[in-house]
Amino acid sequence: MDTKKLITGALTVFVLFVIITQPKRAAEMVEIGFQGISDAAKGIGEFMTELVN
């Protein structure tokens, strides 16, 4: 079996396991992830604004 497929499958099973067994914790992790993406986008925006000025 291809290593990439094996890792992807294992990660998928893990994510499903966490969502099913601990839905509240899974929601918190997703919220933290989106917050991180939002903060990164804000930082890039501020950097570009300062670069233009």
C-alpha positions in Angstrom: 0.0 0.0 0.0 1.2 3.5 -0.8 2.5 5.4 2.3 0.6 8.5 1.4 -2.7 6.6 1.3 -1.9 4.9 4.6 -1.1 8.2 6.4 -4.2 9.8 4.9 -6.4 6.9 6.0 -5.0 6.8 9.5 -5.5 10.6 9.9 -9.1 10.3 8.6 -9.8 7.6 11.1 -8.3 9.6 13.9 -10.3 12.7 13.1 -13.5 10.8 12.9 -12.7 9.0 16.2 -12.1 12.4 17.9 -15.3 13.9 16.4 -17.4 11.0 17.5 -16.0 10.5 21.0 -15.3 14.1 22.0 -17.5 16.4 19.8 -17.1 19.4 22.2 -13.3 19.1 22.1 -13.3 18.7 18.4 -15.3 21.9 18.0 -12.8 23.7 20.2 -9.9 22.5 18.1 -11.7 23.7 14.9 -12.3 27.1 16.5 -8.7 27.4 17.5 -7.6 26.5 13.9 -9.9 29.1 12.3 -8.8 31.7 14.9 -5.2 31.0 13.9 -6.0 31.4 10.2 -7.8 34.6 10.9 -4.9 36.0 12.9 -2.5 35.1 10.1 -4.6 36.7 7.5 -4.9 39.9 9.6 -1.1 40.0 10.1 -0.5 39.6 6.4 -3.0 42.4 5.7 -1.3 44.7 8.2 2.1 43.9 6.7 0.9 44.6 3.1 -0.7 47.9 4.3 2.5 49.0 5.9 4.5 47.9 2.9 2.4 50.1 0.6 2.5 53.1 2.9 
